[in-house]
Amino acid sequence: MKMVVLGTGYLGATHAACMAQLGHEVLGVDTDPAKLAKLAAGEVPFFEPGLSEVLGRATSNGRLRFSSSLSTAARRRQSPRRCWPRSSPELSALW
């Protein structure tokens, strides 16, 4: 299944990497280019034991990609997931 995860913070990045490890094609979308570059390089910008290995495998096998483009996400999604701060329930918190 093709999935889109909106927001690549602690919850979004972890969810995206784990879904990719399960075999789904996942696109993680966020507005922070520095965070996206780190994640795309297999670097985890927060502490989560074991996630760097999962993220590395998922990005190297092509099942997990990252983008800042909502239009790209809209074109490829089958199953969108939203992961943004609980205090910001609006999509405007991301864009």
Secondary structure, 3 states (H helix, E strand, C coil): CEEEEECCCHHHHHHHHHHHHCCCEEEEECCCHHHHHHHHCCCCCCCCCCHHHHHHHHHHCCCEEEECCHHHHHHHCCEEEECCCCCCCCHHHCC
